[in-house]
Amino acid sequence: MTDRILGVLGGMGPLASAHFITRLTLLTPAQIDQEHIPAILWSDPRIPDRGTAMRGEGPDPLPALLRGIDGLIAAGCGAIAIPCNTAHGWFEQMQAHCSVPILHIARAATEELRSKAPLGAIVGVLGTQATLDMRLYQTSLTHAGWDVITGSPQDMAELVMPCIHMVKANQVREAHAPLMRAIANLVARGAQAVVLGCTELPIAFQAGPMPSLADGKQVQIVDTIDALARASISWARN
Amino acid sequence: MTDRILGVLGGMGPLASAHFITRLTLLTPAQIDQEHIPAILWSDPRIPDRGTAMRGEGPDPLPALLRGIDGLIAAGCGAIAIPCNTAHGWFEQMQAHCSVPILHIARAATEELRSKAPLGAIVGVLGTQATLDMRLYQTSLTHAGWDVITGSPQDMAELVMPCIHMVKANQVREAHAPLMRAIANLVARGAQAVVLGCTELPIAFQAGPMPSLADGKQVQIVDTIDALARASISWARN
């Protein structure tokens, strides 16, 4: 049993944070309720859209993010996980605001990538346009030694962003096919692994069969929800 | 958009409360994050086992339940849902303790039963042994006019309780077959509908195909997680 309580700042989107809580539970070795990890989910879908704010076209989400963090700390949480990649654009301000560690989703995903693609390999990154624009993954993965490619502008506009919006609208099955096409296009450009760098994407990914890839190619997938869940379990059990 | 924040007292078990949050999200009509329902999940799997306490063989869960309720109210929640049927054995004490409504899971399930089985029909109820022993469903359903049957002592010991324990231990697929056998046995005894009166049971139910029933019989299922989620959405949107 652990007395460490995990705080989860969620609602971005709400299905992604629900899926995070499910995966946190399923990935925890436990035989009875009391062996699972105490967690508090602050699911506030009213938090202003992160992408819109990043483009300077909508209200700043930071005050709502900090309110959630304050609520989680007041409830006794000892660390915070945020199952939203784009919200990590405000990571420094959030971490500076609070006394407990925030588990960084991109660092967790990068750890998982190490076992899935050798350094030097081409790695594809998908996410919201805002996450790609802020280079949440590109800079650190390139620095670590991978060769990073992202979805083409056309794929981002016609496949990836529609997929993300469909998951937020509960159209999970419909979101599957466009994501598979975006992944297949990255693989055709040489990607050996693809980072699903938006927490809506793993939900769309698991809603149907694996992508059909040309020439019998294979691809490794880094699921940022699972990566953050495993980092959270490590924290709780440490 | 709603400013009503739903409190969810969970962790009993943690997979059931994760599934509740998922169903709350999927059952909400919403096109974007900001149209979903704000919710705070207090998932405290350390809460002492409800069944053991009911038999006088373990610590009282009430103090931990009240701590969770206090935490949810401090965070601003305007109503509380508890996705655990057995915990409703302490419903009166919990409701007396707090100023906001607690949405009763058995009342929500009974509402759903009305559209699934005519009054006078035989209705099967499955749940923890403690939930059956406290007659959470039997008294009210009988009073309303249904003819209630429960799992046989042998089925409770060999199928239903093992199924519940398997879900709490993350063995979701393994939990499916024993539940299907328990349901089939209730149908063979005449049940036209079965209430899954423990929030682990819907998780086991959906982990595989429908039960195979003798003589081409059909059965209606009342999922207490979905029933409580729908009651929660009604509260939030009202």
Interface residues (C-beta under 8 A of the other chain):
Chain A: M1 D3 G11 M12 G13 P14 L15 S17 A18 H19 I21 T22 L24 T25 L26 T28 A30 Q31 I32 D33 Q34 E35 H36 I37 P38 A39 I40 L41 W42 S43 D44 P45 R46 I47 P48 D49 G71 A74 A75 G76 H165 K168 A169 N170 V172
Chain B: M1 D3 G11 M12 G13 P14 L15 S17 A18 H19 I21 T22 L24 T25 L26 T28 A30 Q31 I32 D33 Q34 E35 H36 I37 P38 A39 I40 L41 W42 S43 D44 P45 R46 I47 P48 D49 G71 A74 A75 G76 H165 K168 A169 N170 V172
